Amino acid sequence: MNLKKIFSVAVVLLLLSSTLMMKAQTKQHRVLFAITSGDEADWHMTLGNIRHLMEGFSGDSVEVEVVAYGPGVNMVKRPSSVDADIQALETKHVRFVACENSMRAQKMTVADLVTGVGTVPAGIVEVVTKQEQGWTYIKAGR
């Protein structure tokens, strides 16, 4: 093998090892916020906590989901005082979902939800499932 080929292989190996080391240093965070409160102050506190979390882990991979159930679904119903905050966080790939059981109990439909908010069949099942998958669980609100 000539010197040029050895040098090329060494450069490729160096680049590959650098990429692998960078990936190893980037941590994956998956955080689930569960909010059952329909109180605007609780939502503002929760949305602020999400912003701080994402800023604090800015160099890492962060996946965040907010599940609203019980009275909490009222804050993802249009019109909502936190609509703009939800929209802004959705652009940062925060996922918002509403419990279909709670929606039915409050006679809400998908058309009533803030744009971009999805649904899950049962909020409490979503919480348990995510925890079983290794997500960090945060009970939001007071």
C-alpha positions as CSV (number, residue, x, y, z in Angstrom):
1,M,0.0,0.0,0.0
2,N,1.4,3.3,-0.9
3,L,1.7,6.3,1.4
4,K,-1.1,8.2,-0.3
5,K,-3.6,5.4,0.3
6,I,-2.5,4.9,4.0
7,F,-2.9,8.7,4.5
8,S,-6.4,8.6,3.0
9,V,-7.5,5.6,5.1
10,A,-6.1,7.4,8.2
11,V,-8.1,10.5,7.4
12,V,-11.3,8.6,6.9
13,L,-10.8,6.7,10.2
14,L,-10.1,9.9,12.0
15,L,-13.2,11.5,10.7
16,L,-15.3,8.4,11.5
17,S,-14.0,8.2,15.1
18,S,-14.6,12.0,15.6
19,T,-18.2,11.6,14.4
20,L,-18.7,8.6,16.7
21,M,-17.3,10.5,19.7
22,M,-19.5,13.5,19.0
23,K,-22.6,11.2,18.8
24,A,-21.6,9.5,22.1
25,Q,-21.3,12.9,23.8
26,T,-24.8,13.9,22.7
27,K,-27.4,12.6,25.1
28,Q,-30.9,11.8,24.2
29,H,-33.6,13.2,26.6
30,R,-37.2,12.2,26.3
31,V,-39.5,14.1,28.7
32,L,-43.2,13.8,29.2
33,F,-45.1,16.6,30.9
34,A,-48.6,15.6,32.2
35,I,-50.9,18.4,33.0
36,T,-54.4,18.0,34.5
37,S,-54.9,21.6,35.4
38,G,-57.1,24.0,33.5
39,D,-55.5,26.9,35.4
40,E,-53.7,29.4,33.1
41,A,-51.0,30.1,35.7
42,D,-50.1,26.3,35.8
43,W,-49.9,26.3,32.0
44,H,-47.7,29.3,31.8
45,M,-45.4,27.8,34.5
46,T,-45.3,24.5,32.5
47,L,-44.6,26.1,29.2
48,G,-41.8,28.2,30.8
49,N,-40.3,25.0,32.3
50,I,-40.3,23.4,28.8
51,R,-38.5,26.4,27.3
52,H,-35.9,26.3,30.1
53,L,-35.5,22.5,29.7
54,M,-34.9,22.9,26.0
55,E,-32.4,25.8,26.5
56,G,-30.6,23.8,29.2
57,F,-30.2,20.8,27.0
58,S,-29.5,22.8,23.8
59,G,-26.5,20.6,22.8
60,D,-28.4,17.4,23.3
61,S,-31.2,15.7,21.6
62,V,-34.5,16.5,23.4
63,E,-37.9,15.0,22.7
64,V,-40.8,16.6,24.7
65,E,-44.4,15.7,24.8
66,V,-47.2,17.4,26.8
67,V,-50.2,15.3,27.5
68,A,-53.3,17.3,28.7
69,Y,-56.1,15.4,30.4
70,G,-58.9,16.0,32.9
71,P,-59.5,19.8,33.1
72,G,-56.2,20.3,31.4
73,V,-57.8,19.7,28.0
74,N,-59.6,23.1,28.3
75,M,-56.3,24.9,27.8
76,V,-55.7,23.2,24.4
77,K,-59.2,24.1,23.3
78,R,-59.6,27.1,21.0
79,P,-59.6,29.9,21.8
80,S,-56.8,29.5,24.3
81,S,-54.7,32.1,26.2
82,V,-51.7,29.8,25.6
83,D,-52.3,29.2,21.9
84,A,-49.3,31.3,20.8
85,D,-47.0,29.6,23.3
86,I,-48.1,26.2,22.2
87,Q,-47.6,27.1,18.5
88,A,-44.1,28.5,19.3
89,L,-43.1,25.3,21.1
90,E,-44.5,23.1,18.3
91,T,-42.0,24.8,15.9
92,K,-39.3,23.4,18.3
93,H,-40.8,19.9,17.9
94,V,-42.6,19.8,21.2
95,R,-45.6,17.6,20.8
96,F,-48.9,18.4,22.5
97,V,-51.7,15.8,22.9
98,A,-55.1,15.8,24.5
99,C,-56.8,12.9,26.1
100,E,-59.8,11.7,24.0
101,N,-61.6,10.4,27.2
102,S,-61.4,13.9,28.7
103,M,-62.4,15.5,25.5
104,R,-65.5,13.3,25.3
105,A,-66.4,14.1,28.9
106,Q,-66.3,17.8,28.0
107,K,-68.0,17.4,24.7
108,M,-64.9,18.5,22.7
109,T,-63.9,17.3,19.2
110,V,-60.6,17.4,17.4
111,A,-61.9,20.5,15.5
112,D,-62.0,22.3,18.9
113,L,-58.3,21.9,19.5
114,V,-55.5,24.4,19.1
115,T,-53.9,23.9,15.7
116,G,-51.2,21.2,15.9
117,V,-52.5,19.5,19.1
118,G,-52.9,15.8,18.6
119,T,-54.9,13.3,20.6
120,V,-54.3,10.1,22.5
121,P,-57.0,7.6,23.5
122,A,-56.3,8.0,27.3
123,G,-54.0,10.5,28.9
124,I,-53.2,8.2,31.9
125,V,-52.3,5.3,29.5
126,E,-50.0,7.7,27.6
127,V,-48.2,8.6,30.8
128,V,-47.7,4.9,31.8
129,T,-46.7,3.9,28.3
130,K,-44.1,6.7,28.0
131,Q,-42.7,5.8,31.4
132,E,-42.4,2.2,30.5
133,Q,-40.4,3.3,27.4
134,G,-38.0,5.2,29.6
135,W,-39.3,8.7,29.3
136,T,-38.8,11.1,32.2
137,Y,-42.2,11.9,33.8
138,I,-43.0,15.4,35.1
139,K,-46.3,16.2,36.8
140,A,-46.9,19.7,35.6
141,G,-48.7,22.5,37.4
142,R,-49.2,22.8,41.1
